[in-house]
Amino acid sequence: MLEVKEVTKKYGGLIALDSVSVDFKKEGVTGIIGPNGSGKTTLLNVISGLVKPDKGRLYLNGADITDKPVHLRVRLGIARTFQFPKYFSKFTVLENLTINADEDKAMEALKLVDLAHKANTPARNLTMYEIRKLEIARALALSPRYILLDEPLSGLSYEESISLSNLLKELSAMGFSLIVVEHKLSILFKYAEKIIVMASGRVVANGTPEEIASNRDLVKQLGL
Ligand SMILES: Nc1ncnc2c1ncn2[C@@H]1O[C@H](COP(=O)(O)OP(=O)(O)OP(=O)(O)O)[C@@H](O)[C@H]1O
């Protein structure tokens, strides 16, 4: 279990996270939703170790990981993807993975996302859909237990979004725990088991997709 306990992060006078507490179980898909600027990406950054909280602690299976740097969190099983994909366009798909993983692990990960046939293609020749899969494969090659995904469907067509969400569902069924920041709610609500709603740096609701969608006041208030 991954636990975020009363985490606060300020940027100058702006409170990006305001005493956020939330638990993530080991399996399944948790969606994080909320208006622009509500703190979703900052929460992923704090969990992955890119951003250090001003207050609060993070625990992985009971162990305090608050002061652990990114690479140690990766070793403990926390990997991520980015809203704006980070990859080396001149490198091949496989080379983009072998920067951080051995070739066997990298090929295994590419097979999981159905990108093995593009292993030797330079990343610059990929479509956005394939780049999103490359990012997921790069996370998978690190043998994670948790994968944090920041808007994985961004820039994809409806059909591509459905395909990618099916892939995420499969990964979840294989035992990976996914934490997904997403704006495409109708698709997210079909494959997430739990939804966390953020507003102004706080968790304002959490529940099943059905519970959140039936909370009309909340949906209206947040413009979701
Ligand atoms: N590095 C930073 N420096 C200053 N302010 C920041 C920084 N990162 C985030 N913020 C601010 O913190 C707040 C929360 O940002 P965050 O990116 O976490 O929101 P978000 O919910 O992910 O938004 P979006 O849906 O637009 O991606 C915003 O007001 C943002 O401008």
The ligand as a MOL file (V3000), in Angstrom:
LIG
                    3D

  0  0  0     0  0            999 V3000
M  V30 BEGIN CTAB
M  V30 COUNTS 31 33 0 0 0
M  V30 BEGIN ATOM
M  V30 1 N 7.0140 24.3160 -10.5280 0
M  V30 2 C 6.0010 25.1330 -10.2060 0
M  V30 3 N 6.2160 26.4210 -9.8810 0
M  V30 4 C 5.2070 27.2300 -9.5450 0
M  V30 5 N 3.9110 26.8740 -9.5050 0
M  V30 6 C 3.6270 25.5910 -9.8280 0
M  V30 7 C 4.6420 24.6620 -10.1940 0
M  V30 8 N 4.0560 23.4710 -10.4610 0
M  V30 9 C 2.7340 23.6540 -10.2820 0
M  V30 10 N 2.4720 24.9210 -9.8920 0
M  V30 11 C 1.1540 25.4840 -9.5740 0
M  V30 12 O 0.5310 24.6060 -8.6440 0
M  V30 13 C -0.8620 24.4810 -8.9380 0
M  V30 14 C -1.1970 23.0340 -9.1540 0
M  V30 15 O -0.6050 22.6270 -10.4050 0
M  V30 16 P -0.7450 21.1600 -10.9720 0
M  V30 17 O 0.0540 21.1140 -12.2390 0
M  V30 18 O -0.4220 20.1690 -9.9300 0
M  V30 19 O -2.3000 21.0820 -11.3120 0
M  V30 20 P -3.0850 20.0260 -12.2020 0
M  V30 21 O -4.3080 19.6870 -11.4360 0
M  V30 22 O -2.1790 18.9150 -12.5790 0
M  V30 23 O -3.4830 20.8990 -13.4790 0
M  V30 24 P -3.7110 20.4560 -15.0270 0
M  V30 25 O -4.9960 19.6930 -15.0280 0
M  V30 26 O -3.8320 21.7680 -15.7200 0
M  V30 27 O -2.5270 19.6400 -15.4410 0
M  V30 28 C -1.1370 25.3650 -10.1540 0
M  V30 29 O -1.6200 26.6040 -9.7030 0
M  V30 30 C 0.2230 25.5000 -10.7780 0
M  V30 31 O 0.3430 26.7130 -11.4960 0
M  V30 END ATOM
M  V30 BEGIN BOND
M  V30 1 1 1 2
M  V30 2 1 2 3
M  V30 3 2 2 7
M  V30 4 2 3 4
M  V30 5 1 4 5
M  V30 6 2 5 6
M  V30 7 1 6 7
M  V30 8 1 6 10
M  V30 9 1 7 8
M  V30 10 2 8 9
M  V30 11 1 9 10
M  V30 12 1 10 11
M  V30 13 1 11 12
M  V30 14 1 11 30
M  V30 15 1 12 13
M  V30 16 1 13 14
M  V30 17 1 13 28
M  V30 18 1 14 15
M  V30 19 1 15 16
M  V30 20 2 16 17
M  V30 21 1 16 18
M  V30 22 1 16 19
M  V30 23 1 19 20
M  V30 24 2 20 21
M  V30 25 1 20 22
M  V30 26 1 20 23
M  V30 27 1 23 24
M  V30 28 2 24 25
M  V30 29 1 24 26
M  V30 30 1 24 27
M  V30 31 1 28 29
M  V30 32 1 28 30
M  V30 33 1 30 31
M  V30 END BOND
M  V30 END CTAB
M  END
